[in-house]
């Protein structure tokens, strides 16, 4: 009928799309052929830049083309540097510098040339905001600029994160730009809060926040307690807004795991002329310092367990010790040390600060203020579990809160929760079983009723094994 638009059939549309794809493929192959052949001939000129730029705007993920552009740009930069050097030495300037090729290459202003590259990468990122190649090339250009405009880059990040607040490529780029621009961690922390408030389900913003918090207090190894309390309040609001979303729960898990123990000596043992040193964290042998009667001695350290031979970082080291009875032995590492007198002929074990007991636990009890905050968080978890008893994130967070409140008093409840998690989250049942095994070992070690048979050499806390083969001398 006249005046009516003819509707194309699916078959017609597919045929037209195929024709269009074939034309694009032919153009791509032709362009790549020209670029690679000219590269093989050593061509480093504007024509290469023009052709590669056209192809990249269609597909910015061809790393070879970005590398071709880098080669040309470096060539132009080096020519400019050489000309400045020649002029500085009193040589006559030229409008064009012979580059040793068939043609002369015009000079380029370094920052102006690289600024054009930034424009190209921005066009590519508009087409594909998650292009590794485009983001990496942008970083490279800024590193080679004399006066990069960091405020422009921060504005660009804000623009792209407004389009997609979870674009982790842009978040990684922003971290780098903020560092170069000298943006204070507190300012970036406020920016992450802004993005989190726009959308709680923002893994990248939470992750960036976890990297920024330790920078607020660079002189300490942990986040200030008041800041942790604020973060717990923030993350609970997010988690309970959408209990099924894992981003806030991951951050909550990270917060509860912040109190990590520093490097300490668990025990030192002398037996049959051998010195064994057990540590809370793996270290290289060179970090161990041994003094006999006040004089430092060099020992030939080897792995405390045969199956760990060849490992550079271990929690259990042993060495042949040459000393006389009644010698004073001092073993130190970092800020932890053990000093004792050798009793001739006896198997002797001396506990260090890292030895765990009911008073010195793997997870020590919090102070009064933190205890109240954790109890409030626990109450929130229990309220939510009443509504959604199969919420794995809520139940797992409850385990972590109980562990931080009082790992010994709540031990049975923790184990019960882990058994429930093995049923609720069946795909990760081995993870929960492994965690149950570790916590059970720690409970027994703290209680002082663990045997060597309770430990596994390839599992947790195997550094206690040598001390458990017989009763410890106190």
N, C-alpha and C positions, 0 to 999 in steps of 0.2 A: 504494500500500500504506500502511496506517496506521502511524504512528510513524516514517516516513521523511521527511526534509527534501526539499521540492520544489526541484530545481535549476533556476535560471532559464536560459532560453536566451539566446544572444548577442543576438538580436533584442529580447528583453524588456529586457535590460540597456541596450542602446543607446537604447531608447525612454524608459526612466526617466532616463537621463543627459541626454537632450535636454530632457525636461520640467524637470529640475533646472537645466540651463543657461539655459533660457528664463526661468525664474522669477528666477534671479540677474540676468540681463540686464535684465529689466523693473524689478527693484528698483534696480539701478544707475542706469538711465536716469531713474527717478523721483527718486532722491536727487540726482543731478547737476542735474536740472532745478530742484529746490527750491533747491539751493545757489547756482546761478548766477543765478537770478531774485532771490533775497534779496541776493546780492552787488551786483547792479545797482541794488537799492533802497538800498544803503549800509548794510545790516544788519551790525553788528559785535558779535555777542553769543554767549552760551553755546550757543544752539541750533545755530548754524553749526558750533561746535566739536564738538558731539555728533554731528551728521550726518556731517560730514567724517571724523571719527574712525572711525565705523562703516564707511564706504566704504574708507578707507585700510587698515584691518585686513584687508580682503578683497583689496585691490590697492594696495600701498604705492608704486607707481611713477607715480602721477598727480601730476605736479609742480604742477598748478593748485591742487589741494587743499592741498598743503603751503604754497603761497603765500597761500591764503585764511587759513589758520591763522596765518601770520606777520602778516598785516594785523590780525587780531583781537588777537593777543598784543601787538603794538606799540601798538595802541589802548589796551589795558588798562594797559600799562606807562606810557604817556604820561599817562593819567588819574591813576595813582598818583603820578607825579612832580609833577603839577600840584597834587594834594591836599596833598602834603608841603610844597610851596612856599606854598600858601595858609595852612596851619596855621602855618608858620614866620613868616608875615607877620601872625599874630594873628587871622586870620579864623576864623569858627566852623566846626568840623569837621562833617561830615555822615556819616551811615551809608551814604548813597547819593549819587552825583554825577551830576547831569544831564549827559548826553552830547550833548544837542541832538537826540536821536532821539525816537521816540514813547514809549519807556520809559526808566527809569533803570537804569543798569548798576551792579551791586554791585562793590565794590573787591576786588582780588585781591592777595595777597602775591606779589611778583615771582618770587622763587626757588621758592616752593611751586608756583606756576602752571607755571613752566618745568620743574620736576621732574616734574610730571604729563605734560608733553610728552615728556620722556625716557622715561618708562614706556611711552608710546604707541609711540615709535620702537623701543623694545626688543621690544615685542610684534610689530611689523611685521617687524623683523629676524629674529625667530624663524621667521616664516612665509617670509621671503625675505632670507637673510643678505647678498645682493648687490644690495640695493635702493639705487640711487644717491640717490633722494629721501630715504629714511629716514636714511642716513648724513649727508647734507648738512644735513637739518633738525636732527639731533642736534648737529652742529657749531654751527649758528646759535643754538640754545638755550643752549649752554654759553657762547657769546660774549656773550650778553645776561644771564647770571646774575651776581649780585653776588658770591656765594661758591660757585663750582662745586666739586664734589667730584671732584678728578682721580684720586684713588685708586680710586674707584668705576669710573671710565672705564677705567683700566688693567686692573682686574679683569675688566671686561666684555670687553675686547679679548682677554685670555687665555682667557676662556670661549669666545668665538667662534672663536679660532684653534685651540682644542682640537678643536672640531667640524670645522673645515676649515682646516688649516694653510696653505693656499695662497690664502685669500680676500684678494685684493689690495685690496679695498675696506677691509677691516678693518686691513690693514697700513698703508695710507695714513692711516687715521684714527689708528692708534696713533702714527705719527710725529708727528702734530700734537699729540696728547695728551701724549706724552712731552716735547715741547718746552715746552708750557704748564706741565706739572707740574715742570719743571726736572730731569728724570731725566738723569743723566750718560751721555754716549755709551758709556762702558765698560760700564755696566749694561745698556744696550740691546744692545750687542755680545754680551754674555753671553746675553741672551735669544734673539738670532738663532742663536747656536751651539746652544742648547737645541733650537730648532725644527728646525735642520738635522740634528742628530743623530737626531731622531725620524724625519725623512724627508729624504734628500739631495735629492730632486727638488722643491725648494721655491724657485721662481724669486724670489718676493717676499722671502724671508729673505736670499738671496744679494744681491739688489739693495739691500735696506736696509743690509746689511753694507758694501756699496761706498760708501754715503752716510755711514756712521758713521766709517769708518776715517780719512778726512781730518780729522774733527772732533777726533780724539784729539790731534792736533798742529796746532792752528789757526795757529801762528806760522810754519809752513813750508808750502810749496806742494805738497809730496809726502808720501807715507806713509813712515814710518821704515823703513829697510832690514830691520831685524830683524823688524818686523811683517809685511813682505812675505814673508819667508822662512817665517814661521808660517802665513800664509795659503796659500802655495803647497803646503805640506805637507798642510793641511786639504783643499784643493780636489782635490789628487791622490787622496787617499783616497776622496773622494766620486766623482770621475770614473771611477776604475778599479773601483769597486763596481758601477757600471752604465754602461758605455761608451756605450750608446745614448741615455742621457738627456742632454739638452743643457744643463740648468740649470747644472751645475757647470762645464761647458766654457765657457759664456758668461762665467762669473766668472773662470775661468782666463785667458781672452782679455783681460778687463779688467785683471787684475793685470799681465800682461806688457806692457800698453800704458801703464803709469803714468808712465814716464819721458818726459814731454813737454818739448819745448824751449821756453824762454821767448822773448819777442819780441826779435829782434836784427836789425841791419842786414846784409843780404847784400852789397850793394855800393852805391856812389854813383858816378854817371857825369856828367861835364860834357862837352857836345858842342854846338858851334854856338850857344852862349849858353843852352842848356837844361840844367837839373839834373834827373837821374833818380835816384830812391831806390828800392831794392829791399829788401823786408822778408821775414822768415820767416813772419809771420802778418798777416792783414788788419787794418788800422787806419783810422780816419777821418783826414782831412787835418789836422785841428786838432791832432793829437798830434805832428806833425812840427815840430821846432824847428831853425831855420837861423840861424847867426851868420856874418857876414862881418867879418873883422878884429875880432872880439870883440863886435860889435854885432848884436843880434838883428834880423832883417829879416822882414817879412811877405811871403809869396809867394802867388801865385794858382795853387794846385795843381789839377791835372786828372789824369784817369786816364791811366796809362802806356800802355794799350792802347785803341784806338778802340772796340772792341766792349764795353768795360767802362764807357763813359761813363754817368754817372748813378748808379753804385754808390757807396754811402757808405763801405764798408769794402773796402780794396784792399791788395794786397801790392806794387803798383807805382804810384808817383806821379811826376809830372814837373811842372816849373814853369820859367818864363822867369826867368833869373838875370841880374841886372845887377851886374857886378863888373869890376874892373880886373885885368890880369895880375899875378901874384905875390900876389894876395890870399889870405889864410888863410881857408879855408872849414871850418866845423864843423857837421855834421849830427848831431842826437841825437834819440833816442826811448826813453822808459823808461830802462833802465840801459845802453843800447847807444849808442855814438857813433863817428863817423868824422871825423878831422881831417886836412886836407891843404892844400897850397898849389897854387893854380891855375896851370897853365902855359899861357900865352897861346896861343890858336890850335890847341891840341892836343886830340884826343879823349882823355879821361882817365878811367880807371876805378880806383877804390880799393876793395879788398875790405874787408868788415867781419867781425865775429865770426860772422855767420851763414853765411858762405861755406863750402861743404862741400868736404872733401878726404879723403884717406885717413887723416889724423890727426884731423880734426874731422868725424865721420860723421853721417849722418841718425840712425843708431842706434849709439851708442858701445858699446864692449865693457864688460862688467860688471867689478866688482872680483873678487878671488880667491874670497871666500866665496860671493857670488852666482853666480859662474861654476860652482862645484862643485855648488850646489843645482840650477842649470839643467841641468847635465850628468846629474845623477841623474834629473831629470824627463824628459830626452831618452831616457835608457836605459829608463825605464818605458814611454814611448811606443813605442819600438822593440820592446820585449817584447810589448806588446799588439798591435802591428801584425803580428807574426809569427802571432798567434792569429786576429786579425781584420784582414786586409790591406785590406778595403774600409770600414773605420771612418773616415768622413769627419772626425768631430770629432777623433779621435786624430791623423790625418794633418795636419789644419789646425793643431792645437796644436803638432805637430812643426815646422811651418813657422815659427810664431811663436817657438819656443824657439831654433831655428837663427838666426833673425834677431837675437835678443837676445844670443846667444853670440858670433857673429862673422859679421856680415852679408856681409863680403867673402870670407872663406875658404870659407863655405858657400853662396855665391851660386848656383853651378850646381846644387847639391843642392836648394836652395829652389825654383828654377825647375822642376826635374824633379818635385818634389812637387806644385807647382801644376798642372802639365800632367796629372798623375795625378788630381788632384781634379776637373779639368774633365771627366774621363770617369766618375769614381765618382759625383760629385754634379752630374749633367748639368743639372739645373734651375737651378743657380747658376754655370754655366760662365762667364758673362760677368763675374761678380764676380771669379772667379779670374784671368780674362784681364786684367781691369783692374788687379788687384793685381800681376800679372806685369809689366805695362807700367810701373807706377809704380816697382817695385823695380829694373827694368832701367834706367830713367832715372836713379835715384839712384846706381846703381853707376857709370854713365858719368860723372855729374857729379863724384862723388868721385875717379874716375880721371883727370879732367881731359881726357878725349877725347870730349866730347859736342859736337855741332854744333847750330846752330839748327834744322836739319831734323829732329833727333831729338825735339824738343819740340812739343807741340800747345798753341796758345793757350788752348783751353778745357779743358785737362787739368792735370796736375800740374807744379808748379815753373815755370810760364810766366814768373815774375819773373826768370828767368835769361836770357830771350831777348835783351834789349838788349845784354847783355855778351858774347854769343856770335856777334855778327855779324862780329867780327874778333878777332884775337888780343889778349888783355888786356895792357896795359902793366904791367909789374911794377916 
